[in-house]
Amino acid sequence: MKTNRKSKITPELVQDFIRFYNKNYTLRKISVLKQVSPNTVKKYLMLSNIKVKTLNIVNKLNVDDDFLIGLYVGVWCGDGTQYKDRGRNTIKICCNSNDKDMIKL
């Protein structure tokens, strides 16, 4: 695997990502152990042809409840990001895994 000279990502580190991911470690846990961002772990797993589990993706929202939409937008404004991914607009909301009410929403 080709790495950038300025990058601290080495082929050995990528192998560690794969090994930990195959032991069912989360991207976040791997990122903490290896001191890189979760997105970096995901990127190198995908470059290594590892299918990364993404079960929390919402592609469409069919809700006529204005209050619920307002609540969702408010949560996103508080702890969300937006970006273009492969030509599509994407938004992401992050929350603590212990915050069960937020996850349920």
Backbone as a ProteinNet text record, in pm:
[ID]
protein_1_A
[PRIMARY]
MKTNRKSKITPELVQDFIRFYNKNYTLRKISVLKQVSPNTVKKYLMLSNIKVKTLNIVNKLNVDDDFLIGLYVGVWCGDGTQYKDRGRNTIKICCNSNDKDMIKL
[TERTIARY]
84.4	0	88.7	55.3	132.7	92.6	190.3	160.3	232	176.6	234.1	355.1	461.4	581.9	552.4	460.8	430.3	332.2	271.5	171.3	236.8	169.6	219.4	153	73.5	6.6	102.8	138.5	231.3	154.9	211.2	144.9	122.3	213.6	197.8	77.5	60.9	-51.5	-183.6	-185.8	-305.7	-337.9	-235.7	-257.9	-315.5	-271.8	-329.6	-477.3	-511.3	-651.2	-733.9	-684.1	-755.9	-769.9	-662.4	-663.6	-764.5	-762.3	-855.9	-1000	-1020.3	-1156	-1212	-1127.3	-1171.3	-1201.1	-1149.6	-1181.9	-1302.5	-1376.8	-1499.4	-1476.6	-1358.4	-1337.2	-1410.1	-1464.2	-1529.2	-1423	-1464.6	-1372.2	-1320.8	-1409.4	-1370.4	-1266.8	-1287.3	-1193.2	-1056.5	-1056.9	-930.7	-861.7	-940.1	-880.9	-816.5	-878.1	-820.5	-692.2	-696.4	-578.8	-459.7	-488.3	-381	-359	-434.2	-418.6	-430.9	-536.3	-572.7	-723.8	-775.5	-919.1	-996.7	-1124	-1206	-1220.1	-1225.7	-1236.2	-1111.4	-995.9	-871.8	-875	-920.3	-931.6	-1025.1	-1142.3	-1240.3	-1181.9	-1112.6	-1054.1	-958.6	-868.7	-768.6	-827.5	-932.4	-1001.2	-1067.3	-1131.9	-1198.5	-1097.6	-983	-878.1	-820.7	-833.2	-786.6	-898	-1004.8	-1119.1	-1190.6	-1193	-1268.5	-1402.6	-1511.6	-1644.1	-1670.2	-1682.1	-1704.7	-1855.1	-1896	-2037.4	-2086.8	-2188	-2251	-2400.8	-2451.4	-2591.6	-2678	-2617.6	-2693.1	-2711.8	-2713.2	-2727.5	-2875.5	-2920.9	-3057.9	-3051.6	-3118.9	-3115.2	-3231	-3341.7	-3459.3	-3541.1	-3603.2	-3687.9	-3827.2	-3922.5	-4061.5	-4145.3	-4137.2	-4210.7	-4280.1	-4406.8	-4481.9	-4490.7	-4429.8	-4435	-4330.3	-4376	-4284.8	-4203.7	-4264.4	-4192.4	-4074.8	-4096.7	-3990	-3878	-3914.5	-3813.1	-3734.4	-3802.6	-3734.2	-3640.1	-3684.6	-3600.6	-3475.6	-3494.4	-3383.2	-3282	-3331.9	-3243.2	-3171.4	-3239.4	-3176.2	-3064.7	-3088.2	-2984.6	-2865.6	-2894.3	-2786.5	-2704.7	-2771.2	-2698.6	-2609.2	-2652.2	-2573.7	-2454.9	-2467.6	-2359.6	-2355	-2359.1	-2357.9	-2260.9	-2240.5	-2154.2	-2223.1	-2179.8	-2229.2	-2111.6	-2118.8	-2012.6	-2065	-1992	-2026.4	-1945.8	-2013.9	-1949.4	-1991.3	-1896.2	-1923.3	-2034.5	-2031.5	-2128.8	-2263.1	-2281.1	-2407.6	-2386.6	-2486.6	-2481	-2506.2	-2423.5	-2434.7	-2431.2	-2514.9	-2506.6	-2483.9	-2417.3	-2384.6	-2407.3	-2469.4	-2488.8	-2415.8	-2334.7	-2257.3	-2310.5	-2318.4	-2357.7	-2292.9	-2293.4	-2235	-2319.4	-2254.3	-2327.7	-2413.7	-2388.7	-2469.9	-2596.3	-2606.8	-2721.9	-2834.1	-2903.3	-3003	-3120.3	-3163.1	-3276.4	-3240.2	-3120.3	-3077	-3065.5	-3011.6	-2997.9	-3133.7	-3229.6	-3363.7	-3429	-3408.2	-3462.8	-3409
-117.4	0	123.4	215.6	338.4	435.7	493.2	589.5	720	827.4	959.6	972.2	1037.7	1051	1124.4	1221.3	1298.6	1225.3	1120.7	1048	953.8	937.8	841.5	705.5	690.9	564.2	473.9	364.1	268.6	141.1	58.2	-69.3	-154.7	-147.2	-223.1	-171.1	-39.2	20.4	-19.7	-22.8	-65.6	-211.2	-295.1	-435.2	-444	-354.3	-349.5	-310.2	-212	-173.4	-296.4	-370.9	-488.2	-594.3	-618.5	-721.2	-686	-560.3	-517.7	-519.2	-475	-471.4	-612.6	-706.4	-845.9	-908.1	-847.3	-892	-816.5	-749.7	-674.6	-551.2	-489.9	-360.8	-256.5	-152.7	-45.3	46.3	124.4	221.6	317.9	359.6	453.8	391.2	264.9	200	182.6	145.1	131.8	267.3	371.5	505.2	552.1	517.5	554.5	474.8	344.9	260.4	303.4	341.1	373.1	523	605.5	750.9	812.8	772.6	833.1	856.6	928.2	954.7	831.6	819.5	708.3	708.3	827	835.7	782.2	799.9	745.7	593.7	538	392.6	340.7	404.7	362.5	371	479.4	498.8	385.6	352.4	249.7	108.4	86.8	-42.3	-58.2	48.7	42.8	29.7	96.7	83.2	-57.7	-128.7	-267.6	-366.7	-315.6	-398	-466.8	-402.5	-450.9	-378.4	-451.3	-388.9	-339.3	-208.4	-145.6	-139.7	-183.8	-185.9	-43.9	-2.7	128	105.9	74	41.8	162.3	276.9	391.7	498.9	463	560.6	577.1	702.3	735	799.4	741.4	793.6	886.6	872.1	951.9	970.3	1086.2	1115.1	1147.4	1060.7	1081.7	1111.2	1234.4	1273.2	1406.1	1414.1	1538.8	1616.5	1564.1	1627.4	1738.8	1865.1	1979.4	1986.9	1950	1952.5	1855.4	1733.2	1633.3	1678.9	1736	1786.4	1899.5	1988.9	2098.5	2047.3	1945.2	1885	1822.9	1750.6	1687.3	1792.4	1900.1	2006.8	2071.8	2091.2	2149.7	2062.7	1932	1839.2	1844	1845.7	1849.9	1977.6	2090.5	2217.8	2213.3	2142	2133.6	2041	1930.6	1832.4	1757.6	1830.7	1765.5	1829.9	1763.2	1814.9	1790.5	1863.9	1840.7	1844.4	1768	1763.4	1697.7	1711.6	1643	1515	1404.3	1274.9	1212.7	1198.1	1143.3	1219.1	1351.2	1434.9	1448.1	1381.7	1389.8	1466.3	1544.8	1612.8	1511	1513.8	1421	1500.3	1461.8	1519.9	1406.9	1438.6	1337.8	1397.9	1320.7	1361.8	1261.4	1311.3	1224.9	1240.7	1129.8	1136.4	1020.2	1031.8	929.1	802.5	687	560	531.9	599.3	581.2	667.5	760.9	850.1	781.1	688.8	602.5	679.7	788.7	868	932.7	985.8	1050	947.2	833	727.5	680.6	666.4	624	725.1	854.2	959.4	947.9
0	0	0	-86.4	-98.9	12.2	80.9	186	156.6	204.2	189.4	283.4	236.3	320.6	450.3	448.2	567.7	659.3	610.6	686.8	787.6	901	999.5	981.3	876.2	848.3	772.2	834.7	774.3	738.3	651.2	621.2	746.6	842.6	966.7	1047.5	1047.2	1118	1052	920.3	848.2	881.7	892.7	931.4	1072.9	1161.1	1296	1289.5	1203.7	1185.9	1146.9	1049	998.1	1106.7	1178.2	1283.2	1392.8	1439.5	1543.6	1492.2	1368.2	1313.1	1299.7	1261.3	1250.5	1386.3	1493.9	1630.1	1685.9	1595.7	1629.5	1716.1	1706.1	1769.6	1685.7	1750.1	1676.2	1615.3	1516.7	1456.7	1563.3	1652.3	1757.9	1850.8	1890.1	1981.4	1913.7	1786.4	1712.9	1704.7	1679	1665.9	1796.2	1909.2	2039.2	2063.6	2034.9	2057.3	1970.7	1847.2	1751.8	1732.9	1805.7	1806.9	1667.8	1596.9	1468.2	1471.4	1374.3	1372.9	1325.6	1367.7	1320	1167.3	1107.5	962	893.4	955.4	899.3	903.5	1014.5	1026	917.9	905.5	805.3	664.5	635.2	502.4	466.5	557.4	527.2	529.1	607.3	599.5	462.8	416.8	287	172.8	185	83.5	80.9	192.8	201.2	166.6	104.4	62.2	177.6	294.6	409	408.6	413	416.4	558	571.8	701.7	727.4	845.8	881.9	906.5	834	854.2	859.9	976.6	993.3	1028.4	1049.8	1097.6	990.9	864.3	757.5	723.6	723.5	685.2	547.6	450.4	314.6	283.1	352	320.5	447.1	459.8	575.1	524.2	548.9	508.3	632	679.6	798.8	770.9	806.4	790.5	920.9	1026.3	1157.9	1164.6	1157.3	1158.4	1287.4	1400.4	1527.1	1524.6	1475.5	1468.5	1374.8	1261.8	1168.2	1233.8	1305.2	1374.7	1482.3	1555.3	1658.5	1596.6	1487.2	1416.6	1368.6	1307.8	1259.8	1376.8	1488.7	1606.6	1661.5	1665.3	1711.1	1616.4	1486.1	1387.1	1402.1	1423.3	1439.9	1563.5	1666.8	1789.7	1780	1706.5	1704.8	1571.3	1462.8	1332.4	1235.6	1124.5	1018.5	885.2	784.8	649.7	554.7	447.5	348	222	113.7	-10.8	-16.8	-43.2	-53.6	-185.9	-275.5	-409.2	-479.6	-468.2	-536	-466.7	-351.7	-278.2	-149.4	-110.6	18.4	128.6	230.3	342.2	471.1	566.6	700.6	799.2	906.9	1006.8	1144.8	1231.5	1371.2	1458.8	1549.3	1639.1	1781.2	1852.2	1992.8	2067.2	2196.7	2281.4	2274	2269.7	2259.3	2382.8	2493.4	2614.2	2613.6	2518.5	2511	2433.7	2498.8	2435.3	2377.3	2445.7	2394.6	2262	2250.4	2127.1	2013.1	2042.3	1941.4	1893.5	1986.5	1949.7	1858.6	1883.9	1799.2	1658.7
[MASK]
+++++++++++++++++++++++++++++++++++++++++++++++++++++++++++++++++++++++++++++++++++++++++++++++++++++++++

